[in-house]
Amino acid sequence: MRIFMLGWEFPPFIAGGLGTACYGLTKALDRMGQRVTFVLPKPVSADTTSHVELRSPASLRERRMVRRVTERSIADVLPGAASPGVPGSAELLAREFANVVFRAIPAGFSSPYPGGPDFGGVLPAGVTYQTVAEMMIRARRGDAGAAEALRTLGLRTETQVDEFEEIGEIAPGSANYGTDLFGDAQRYARLAVALARSEEFDVIHAHDWLTYPAGMAVRAMTGKPLVVHVHATEFDRSGENVNQGVYDVERAGMHAADRVLAVSMLTRNVCERRYGVSPRKLEVVYNGVEQERQQPVPAQGIAAGDKIVLFLGRITMQKGPEYFIQAAKRVLEKVQNVKFVVAGSGDLALRMIEMAAELGIGQRVLFTGFLRGADVERVFQMADCYVMPSVSEPFGIAALEALHNDTPVIISKTSGVAEVLTSALKVDFWDTDEMANKIVAVLKYPPLARTLREYGSFEVRALTWDGAANRCVQVYRQLAPGRA
C-alpha cells in the first residue's frame, strides 16, 4: 500500500499534539512495510515548535504555482536535529524510516513555473535548481563570487531572484499560528498537487483541517480515495465561538473524504452531530504511545520532600489551565509540601501567572515555558501526579505518556483518552474541589498511587501506534482493494 500523507507538523522531538501523532503513526506504518510519502509545508529543525508560520505572498497567481518540488532525504529535511540522545536525530530517523520519503519545501527552494522563466533553459551537468537558488540568494546579498558564477551560467538573475524570494522563501518556525492560515493552507494545497503529479500512491491521508484543502485538491486531480484524520475540531479549540471559516474548511474536508478517522468516540460524535458526517464514513482510531522509547534517568526533585503535581500542554482555553490553578489553591490548603509545575506555552500563560499570584500561591506554581524532547520525559519522571483538566480534549496523548513514564494521572471526563483508560482518576474539569480531593488522595496515600501506576503501566502497553496503524491500513484496503 502506498500512502500520500499530508501533515502540517512532524516534529518527533516535541511532545504532545498533532506532530507526535503524525510521527507515531508514520513510524508504525513504516514498521509494517507500508510506503509513505509525507508532505511537509517546510523543513523541520530542532528549533521548530508545535506550529509553523509560512511567509506567503498575499496572492499566489496561477502562473507562478510551483511545479516541481525537490526531493530530500530525512537528514536534509531535519537539519540541525542531530543531537546525541534526543529523539529526532537525523541519523536515528534515517534508520527508522526506511520506507518513508519525506518531502518538504526546502529553505532555499526554487523551480520552474508554468509560463514563467526556466533559469535560461537546461542547466549544465552537476548544477541543480537548488544550487542556482542558493547562488541567487548569495548574489542578492552581495556575494561577488556567486554573481560571477551566475553570469558564467548565462542566467537572468535579477528578475528571477525577485520571483524566487516572493514564492519560495519561508519564514522561520514559530510557536504561534501564522497570520494568514487560510492562505497558507491554499499554498500548501498547490504544492501538494504539484508533488502528487510525480507520485504513485493508492490513498491520500490528510491530518487536520489545514491539510484538508490539499487532500481535496489531490483527490480531485487523481481520483484516489481520501482519508481525513480528525485530531481536533474547531469546537474543541474555540468552544461555541467557532471561526466560521475554519468550520467551513473542516466540514468540506469531512464531506469530501471517503473515510473520516476520529481519535475518539467523543470526536466521532462531534463529527456526526456538528458536521453532519454520515456514520457510515466514520471510524474511530485511538492514538497510541511509543513503546520502545528509552527511559531517561530520573531527574532530581525540586526540593527535598516536595511533591510535584504537573500540568503539561498548551496554556489555552481548551486545556483548562485555570481549573488546574484553582485546584492547586485548594490542595495547598490541605497539603503544604507541594509544588505545581505548569509546562507549556499559550495565549493564557500570562493570565495564569497573574491568577496564581492573585490566589497567593505564586511561589508554589512554577511556569517552565515550552518543553521538548528529553525535558518532557524528565518532567513526567519528576511528577508525583499528572493532571489533564481539559475542557475539550479529542484524545489526550499526554495522559498516555505520563503513564508510560510511571506517573499516576487525573484526567477530565471530557477527553477521548477517558474512553480507553480505567486506571486513571476521572473528574469534571469544572469541579475543582473534586479535582483537588483526587490530587490530595494520590499524594497522601501511597497504595493508591502505586495501584494507579501498576494498572496504568499494564493498560498503556495495549495502546500502541502499531494498533492505530493497523486500523488505518484496514481502512486503506477497504478504499483501495487489491493493494498490498
C-alpha positions in Angstrom: 0.0 0.0 0.0 1.3 3.4 -0.9 0.1 6.4 1.1 0.3 10.1 0.2 0.4 11.6 3.7 -0.4 15.3 4.3 0.6 16.7 7.6 1.2 20.2 8.9 3.6 19.0 11.6 6.2 16.4 12.0 8.4 17.2 15.0 9.3 14.0 16.8 11.4 15.8 19.3 8.3 17.8 20.5 5.9 16.0 22.9 2.2 16.0 22.5 -0.2 17.3 19.9 -0.6 16.6 16.2 3.2 16.3 15.5 3.5 13.4 17.9 0.5 11.7 16.4 1.8 12.0 12.9 5.2 10.8 14.0 3.9 7.8 15.9 1.5 6.7 13.2 4.0 7.1 10.3 6.7 5.2 12.2 4.2 2.3 12.8 3.2 2.3 9.1 6.8 2.2 8.2 7.4 -0.8 10.5 4.6 -2.6 8.7 6.4 -2.0 5.4 3.8 0.4 4.0 5.3 3.0 1.7 4.6 6.5 2.9 5.3 9.8 1.2 4.9 12.5 3.9 4.4 16.1 2.6 5.6 18.8 5.0 4.9 22.6 4.5 8.5 23.4 5.4 11.7 21.8 6.7 11.7 20.9 10.4 14.6 21.9 12.6 15.4 21.5 16.2 14.1 25.0 16.8 10.7 24.4 15.3 7.9 24.4 17.8 4.4 22.9 17.6 3.2 25.0 14.7 4.8 26.6 11.6 4.4 30.1 10.2 4.9 30.5 6.5 5.7 33.7 4.7 3.3 33.6 1.8 2.6 36.2 -0.9 -0.8 37.9 -0.4 -1.9 36.4 -3.7 -0.3 33.4 -5.4 -1.2 33.8 -9.1 -1.7 30.6 -11.1 1.2 31.2 -13.5 3.5 31.2 -10.5 2.3 28.0 -9.0 5.3 25.8 -8.1 5.5 22.8 -10.5 8.4 20.8 -9.1 9.5 20.2 -5.5 12.9 19.0 -4.6 13.0 15.5 -3.0 15.1 15.5 0.1 16.4 12.8 2.4 15.3 12.7 6.1 18.7 14.1 7.1 18.1 17.1 4.9 14.5 17.6 6.0 15.6 17.7 9.6 18.7 20.0 9.5 20.3 20.6 12.9 18.1 17.9 14.6 21.1 15.6 15.1 21.7 15.8 18.9 23.0 12.9 20.9 20.3 11.3 23.0 17.5 13.4 21.5 14.7 11.5 19.7 14.5 13.2 16.3 18.2 12.9 15.5 18.5 12.9 11.7 20.7 9.8 11.8 18.2 8.0 14.0 15.2 8.9 11.8 17.1 7.9 8.6 17.4 4.4 10.1 13.9 4.2 11.5 12.0 5.4 8.4 13.3 3.1 5.6 10.0 3.2 3.7 9.2 6.9 4.2 10.1 9.5 1.6 9.9 12.9 3.3 9.2 15.9 1.1 9.2 19.5 2.1 9.7 22.9 0.6 13.4 23.4 1.2 14.6 26.7 2.8 16.4 27.5 -0.5 13.7 26.3 -2.8 13.2 27.3 -6.4 11.9 25.6 -9.6 10.3 26.5 -12.9 6.8 27.9 -13.0 4.1 27.3 -15.7 4.6 30.2 -18.2 7.4 31.6 -16.2 11.2 31.7 -16.5 13.1 28.4 -16.7 16.5 29.8 -15.4 17.7 30.1 -19.0 17.0 26.6 -20.1 18.7 23.3 -19.3 21.4 23.6 -16.6 24.9 22.2 -17.0 25.6 18.7 -15.6 26.0 18.7 -11.9 24.2 22.1 -11.4 20.7 21.8 -9.8 17.9 24.3 -9.4 18.6 24.2 -5.7 22.3 25.2 -6.4 21.1 28.1 -8.6 18.6 29.3 -6.0 21.3 29.4 -3.3 23.6 31.3 -5.7 20.8 33.8 -6.3 20.4 34.4 -2.6 24.1 34.9 -2.1 24.4 37.2 -5.1 21.5 39.3 -3.9 23.3 39.7 -0.6 26.4 41.0 -2.2 28.5 37.8 -2.8 30.6 38.7 -5.9 31.7 35.1 -6.5 28.1 33.9 -6.6 27.2 36.7 -9.0 30.1 35.8 -11.3 29.1 32.1 -11.2 25.5 33.1 -12.3 26.9 35.2 -15.1 29.0 32.2 -16.2 25.8 30.1 -16.4 24.2 32.8 -18.5 21.2 33.2 -16.3 19.0 36.3 -16.0 19.5 36.8 -12.3 17.7 39.9 -11.2 14.1 39.1 -12.1 14.5 35.5 -11.1 15.8 36.4 -7.7 12.7 38.6 -7.1 10.4 35.8 -8.1 12.2 33.2 -6.1 12.1 35.2 -2.9 8.4 36.0 -3.4 7.3 32.4 -3.8 9.9 30.2 -2.2 11.4 31.8 0.8 9.9 30.5 4.1 9.9 32.3 7.4 11.5 30.6 10.5 9.3 28.3 12.6 7.1 29.9 15.2 5.3 28.7 18.3 2.2 30.5 17.1 -0.1 30.0 14.2 0.6 32.1 11.1 -1.1 35.3 10.4 -2.7 34.1 7.1 -3.7 30.5 7.9 -6.2 30.2 5.0 -3.6 31.5 2.5 -1.0 29.1 4.0 -3.4 26.2 3.6 -4.1 27.1 0.0 -0.4 27.5 -0.7 0.3 24.1 0.8 -2.5 22.6 -1.4 -0.9 23.9 -4.5 2.4 22.4 -3.5 0.8 19.1 -2.7 -0.9 19.0 -6.1 2.4 19.7 -7.7 4.1 16.9 -5.8 1.3 14.5 -6.5 1.8 14.8 -10.3 5.0 12.8 -10.0 4.0 10.4 -7.2 2.4 7.0 -7.4 0.1 6.2 -4.5 -3.1 4.4 -3.6 -4.6 6.5 -0.8 -4.4 10.1 0.4 -4.3 10.6 4.2 -4.8 14.2 5.4 -4.3 15.2 9.1 -6.4 18.0 10.5 -8.1 21.0 8.8 -5.0 22.8 7.4 -4.3 19.9 5.1 -7.9 19.3 4.0 -7.8 21.7 1.0 -4.7 19.9 -0.1 -6.3 16.5 0.3 -9.4 17.6 -1.6 -7.3 19.1 -4.4 -5.2 16.0 -4.8 -8.3 13.8 -4.7 -9.9 15.9 -7.5 -6.8 15.7 -9.6 -6.0 11.9 -9.2 -9.4 10.4 -8.3 -7.6 8.5 -5.5 -9.6 7.9 -2.2 -9.2 10.4 0.5 -9.0 9.7 4.3 -9.1 12.7 6.6 -7.9 12.3 10.2 -9.7 14.4 12.8 -7.4 15.1 15.7 -9.4 18.1 16.9 -12.3 20.3 15.7 -13.0 24.0 15.9 -15.4 23.2 18.8 -12.5 21.8 20.8 -10.3 24.8 20.1 -12.9 27.6 20.4 -15.9 26.2 22.3 -19.1 27.7 20.8 -17.3 30.8 19.5 -16.1 29.0 16.3 -14.3 30.6 13.5 -16.8 30.1 10.7 -14.0 29.9 8.0 -12.2 27.1 9.9 -15.5 25.3 10.4 -16.4 25.5 6.7 -13.0 24.0 5.7 -13.4 21.2 8.3 -16.9 20.4 7.1 -15.9 20.5 3.4 -13.0 18.2 4.1 -15.0 15.7 6.0 -17.8 15.6 3.4 -15.3 15.2 0.5 -13.5 12.3 2.2 -14.2 8.7 1.6 -13.5 7.9 5.2 -13.2 10.1 8.3 -11.0 8.9 11.1 -11.7 10.3 14.6 -9.3 9.9 17.5 -12.1 9.0 19.9 -15.9 8.3 20.2 -16.2 11.8 21.6 -14.7 13.3 18.4 -16.7 10.9 16.2 -19.9 12.1 17.8 -18.9 15.7 17.2 -18.2 14.9 13.5 -21.6 13.3 13.2 -23.7 15.9 15.2 -21.9 19.1 14.4 -20.6 18.5 10.9 -23.3 16.2 9.5 -20.9 13.4 8.6 -22.6 10.1 7.7 -22.0 7.4 10.4 -21.1 5.0 7.5 -18.0 7.1 6.8 -16.8 7.4 10.4 -14.2 5.2 12.0 -12.5 5.6 15.4 -8.7 5.1 15.6 -7.4 5.7 19.1 -4.0 7.2 19.4 -1.1 5.3 21.0 2.2 5.9 22.7 5.7 5.0 21.6 6.6 1.8 23.5 10.2 1.4 22.6 11.4 4.8 23.6 14.3 4.6 26.1 13.5 5.8 29.6 15.5 8.8 30.8 17.5 8.9 34.0 15.0 10.1 36.7 15.5 13.8 37.4 16.1 15.3 40.9 13.2 16.7 42.8 12.7 20.4 43.0 13.4 20.3 46.7 13.8 17.6 49.4 10.4 16.4 50.4 8.4 18.3 47.7 5.6 16.6 45.9 5.2 17.6 42.3 1.8 18.0 40.5 2.2 18.5 36.8 0.1 20.3 34.0 1.7 19.8 30.6 0.1 21.2 27.4 -0.8 24.4 25.6 -1.9 27.0 28.0 -5.2 27.8 26.2 -8.9 27.7 27.0 -9.3 24.2 25.6 -6.8 22.7 28.1 -8.4 24.2 31.2 -5.3 25.7 32.9 -7.4 28.0 35.1 -9.1 24.9 36.7 -5.6 23.5 37.5 -4.6 26.7 39.3 -7.9 26.8 41.2 -7.4 23.2 42.3 -3.8 24.0 43.3 -5.1 26.6 45.7 -7.4 24.0 47.4 -4.7 21.4 47.5 -2.3 23.7 49.3 -5.0 24.4 52.0 -4.6 20.7 52.9 -1.0 19.7 51.9 1.9 22.1 52.3 4.9 20.4 50.7 3.6 20.5 47.1 4.9 22.4 44.0 2.7 22.7 40.9 4.5 22.8 37.6 2.9 24.3 34.5 4.8 23.2 31.4 3.8 24.7 28.1 3.1 28.0 26.4 0.0 29.7 25.0 -2.2 32.7 25.0 -3.4 32.3 28.6 0.1 31.9 30.1 0.4 35.5 31.4 -3.2 35.3 32.8 -2.3 32.0 34.7 0.8 33.6 36.2 -1.4 36.5 37.4 -4.1 34.2 38.7 -1.5 32.2 40.8 -0.3 35.5 42.3 -3.8 36.7 43.0 -4.6 33.5 44.8 -1.5 33.9 46.9 0.2 30.7 45.6 2.6 32.3 43.1 5.7 30.8 45.0 4.2 27.3 44.7 3.4 27.4 41.0 6.4 27.1 38.6 5.9 28.0 34.9 8.6 26.3 32.8 7.6 27.6 29.4 7.6 25.3 26.3 9.4 21.9 26.8 10.6 19.5 24.2 12.4 16.2 23.8 14.1 14.7 26.9 12.9 17.6 29.1 9.3 16.4 28.7 10.2 12.9 29.8 12.2 14.3 32.8 9.3 16.4 34.0 7.0 13.4 33.8 9.6 11.4 35.8 9.7 14.2 38.4 6.0 14.3 38.9 4.0 12.5 41.6 0.8 13.2 39.7 -0.2 14.4 36.2 -3.4 16.4 35.8 -5.2 16.9 32.5 -8.2 19.3 33.2 -9.2 19.8 29.6 -12.4 21.5 28.7 -12.5 19.6 25.4 -9.8 17.0 24.6 -10.4 14.9 21.4 -7.9 12.4 22.7 -5.1 13.4 25.1 -1.8 11.7 24.2 0.0 13.3 27.2 -2.0 11.1 29.6 -0.6 8.0 27.9 2.9 9.5 28.0 2.5 10.1 31.7 1.5 6.5 32.4 4.4 5.3 30.2 6.7 7.3 32.5 5.1 5.7 35.5 3.2 8.8 36.6 -0.4 8.5 38.0 -2.9 10.6 36.0 -6.1 12.5 36.8 -8.0 13.3 33.6 -11.0 15.3 32.5 -14.2 13.2 31.8 -14.5 15.3 28.6 -11.5 13.7 26.9 -11.1 10.9 24.4 -8.5 9.1 26.4 -11.0 8.7 29.2 -12.8 6.2 26.9 -9.8 3.8 26.9 -8.3 4.2 30.4 -9.7 2.6 33.5 -6.6 3.2 35.6 -6.9 7.0 35.6 -8.9 9.0 38.1 -11.6 11.0 36.2 -13.1 14.3 37.1 -15.3 17.0 35.6 -13.0 19.8 34.6 -15.1 22.4 36.3 -15.2 20.6 39.7 -12.0 22.0 41.2 -13.0 20.8 44.7 -13.2 17.1 43.5 -10.0 17.6 41.4 -8.2 18.8 44.5 -9.5 15.9 46.5 -8.2 13.4 44.0 -4.8 15.1 43.8 -4.6 15.0 47.7 -5.5 11.3 47.6 -2.7 10.5 45.2 -0.2 12.5 47.1 -1.1 11.3 50.6 -2.0 7.6 50.0 0.9 5.7 48.5 -1.1 2.5 48.0 -3.5 4.4 45.7 -0.6 5.9 43.7 1.1 2.5 43.4 -2.1 0.9 42.2 -2.6 3.6 39.6 0.9 3.2 38.4 0.7 -0.6 38.1 -2.6 -0.8 36.3 -1.7 2.2 34.2 1.5 0.6 33.0 -0.5 -2.5 32.1 -3.1 -0.6 30.2 -0.8 1.7 28.2 1.1 -1.4 26.8 -2.1 -2.2 24.9 -2.4 1.3 23.4 0.2 1.4 20.6 0.8 3.2 17.3 1.1 -0.2 15.7 -2.5 -0.8 16.7 -3.6 2.6 15.3 -1.6 1.9 12.1 -3.3 -1.5 11.6 -6.7 0.2 11.9 -5.6 2.8 9.2 -4.4 0.0 6.9 -7.7 -1.8 7.2 -9.4 1.4 6.1 -6.9 1.9 3.2 -7.6 -1.6 2.0 -11.4 -1.0 2.0 -10.9 2.0 -0.2 -8.2 0.5 -2.4 -9.0 -3.2 -2.6 -6.4 -5.5 -4.1 -3.4 -3.4 -2.9 -0.9 -4.9 -0.6 
